[in-house]
Amino acid sequence: MAPEPTGTLPLASEQHIVASRQTVRALCQELRFSLVEQTKMVTAASELSRNTLIHGGGGRMHWAVLQEGARRGLQLRFEDEGPGIANIDLAMSDGYTSGGGMGLGLPGSKRLVNDFDIRSTPGQGTCVSIVKWK
C-alpha cells in the first residue's frame, strides 16, 4: 500500500527511524526515482530522522509530494522542540560532528538533495526541510 501524498510520522524511537526510511523509500518508488535518487533521499532522511531523535529529543517528519509544472518531487520536513543549534554555520561545516550519527552530518545530507533549508532557535528547536526533484 502506497503512502499518502502528504503525512506525518513521529520520531520518538529507533523504530520510528526505520519507519521513516521505509516511508521515504515507498514515496520515492511511487515518484519513479532512480535507485540512486532513492538511496540519496533515504540516506538523508535517515540521518535527519536520527538527528531529530538524538539531538532534538524526538519530533516529527512531515512529507509532501510536490508538483511544479512538469516536474515532481518529494519534500521532507524534520521538526523538533529540542535545544536547537547554537551555531548553524559550525554545524553545516564539513568535518563537524557531535557524534552518534552515520557521519554524514547536516552538510552531507545537504549534498544528497536538491533543496535544503535549516532553521533553529536555541531553546526552541530545529526545522530542517529537504526536497529531491525527479
C-alpha positions as CSV (number, residue, x, y, z in Angstrom):
1,M,0.0,0.0,0.0
2,A,1.5,3.3,-1.1
3,P,1.8,6.2,1.5
4,E,-0.5,9.2,1.2
5,P,0.9,12.2,-0.8
6,T,1.2,14.2,2.5
7,G,1.6,12.9,6.0
8,T,3.4,13.0,9.3
9,L,5.4,10.4,11.2
10,P,6.5,10.7,14.8
11,L,10.2,10.4,15.5
12,A,10.4,9.2,19.1
13,S,12.3,5.8,18.9
14,E,14.6,3.8,16.7
15,Q,11.5,2.0,15.2
16,H,10.3,5.4,14.0
17,I,13.6,6.0,12.2
18,V,13.1,2.6,10.4
19,A,9.5,3.6,9.6
20,S,10.7,7.0,8.2
21,R,13.2,5.2,5.9
22,Q,10.5,2.8,4.7
23,T,8.0,5.6,4.1
24,V,10.6,7.7,2.1
25,R,11.6,4.7,0.0
26,A,8.0,3.9,-0.8
27,L,7.3,7.6,-1.7
28,C,10.5,7.7,-3.9
29,Q,9.4,4.5,-5.7
30,E,6.0,5.9,-6.3
31,L,7.6,9.0,-7.8
32,R,9.7,6.7,-10.0
33,F,13.0,8.0,-8.6
34,S,16.1,6.0,-9.8
35,L,17.7,3.7,-7.4
36,V,20.5,6.2,-6.9
37,E,17.9,9.0,-6.2
38,Q,16.1,6.7,-3.8
39,T,19.2,5.9,-1.9
40,K,20.2,9.5,-1.6
41,M,16.8,10.6,-0.3
42,V,16.6,7.6,2.1
43,T,20.1,8.3,3.4
44,A,19.4,11.9,4.0
45,A,16.1,11.1,5.7
46,S,17.8,8.5,7.9
47,E,20.4,11.0,9.0
48,L,17.9,13.8,9.7
49,S,15.5,11.4,11.5
50,R,18.3,10.3,13.7
51,N,19.4,13.9,14.4
52,T,15.7,14.8,15.3
53,L,15.6,11.9,17.8
54,I,19.1,12.1,19.3
55,H,19.8,15.8,19.3
56,G,16.2,17.2,19.3
57,G,14.8,14.7,21.8
58,G,12.3,13.5,19.2
59,G,9.9,15.2,16.9
60,R,8.2,14.6,13.6
61,M,8.8,14.0,9.9
62,H,6.3,15.6,7.6
63,W,6.2,14.7,3.9
64,A,4.6,16.2,0.8
65,V,4.7,15.1,-2.8
66,L,5.3,18.3,-4.9
67,Q,4.2,19.2,-8.4
68,E,5.9,22.1,-10.1
69,G,5.0,22.3,-13.8
70,A,6.1,19.0,-15.3
71,R,8.4,18.0,-12.5
72,R,7.6,16.2,-9.3
73,G,9.5,16.0,-6.1
74,L,9.4,14.9,-2.5
75,Q,9.7,17.4,0.4
76,L,10.6,16.1,3.9
77,R,10.5,18.4,6.9
78,F,12.0,17.3,10.2
79,E,10.9,19.3,13.3
80,D,11.7,19.1,17.0
81,E,11.3,21.3,20.1
82,G,14.8,20.4,21.4
83,P,17.7,22.5,22.5
84,G,18.2,23.9,19.0
85,I,21.6,24.6,17.3
86,A,23.6,27.4,18.8
87,N,25.9,27.7,15.7
88,I,24.3,26.7,12.4
89,D,27.4,27.7,10.4
90,L,29.6,25.4,12.5
91,A,27.0,22.5,12.3
92,M,27.0,23.0,8.5
93,S,30.8,22.8,8.2
94,D,32.4,19.6,6.8
95,G,34.1,17.6,9.4
96,Y,32.0,18.8,12.3
97,T,30.5,16.1,14.3
98,S,28.5,15.8,17.5
99,G,28.9,12.0,17.4
100,G,26.4,9.2,17.2
101,G,25.1,9.6,13.6
102,M,26.2,8.0,10.3
103,G,28.9,10.5,10.0
104,L,27.2,12.5,7.2
105,G,26.0,15.3,9.3
106,L,24.0,18.2,8.0
107,P,26.3,19.1,5.2
108,G,26.3,15.5,3.9
109,S,22.6,15.5,3.9
110,K,22.5,18.8,2.1
111,R,24.7,17.3,-0.7
112,L,22.3,14.4,-1.2
113,V,19.2,16.6,-2.1
114,N,18.3,19.5,-4.4
115,D,16.9,21.9,-1.8
116,F,18.0,22.3,1.8
117,D,16.8,24.7,4.5
118,I,17.6,24.8,8.2
119,R,16.1,27.0,10.9
120,S,17.0,26.7,14.5
121,T,16.4,28.7,17.6
122,P,18.4,27.8,20.8
123,G,15.9,26.6,23.4
124,Q,13.1,26.3,20.9
125,G,14.1,23.6,18.4
126,T,15.1,22.9,14.8
127,C,13.4,22.5,11.5
128,V,15.2,21.0,8.5
129,S,13.4,20.9,5.1
130,I,14.8,19.0,2.1
131,V,13.5,18.5,-1.4
132,K,14.5,16.0,-4.0
133,W,13.2,16.6,-7.6
134,K,12.7,14.0,-10.2
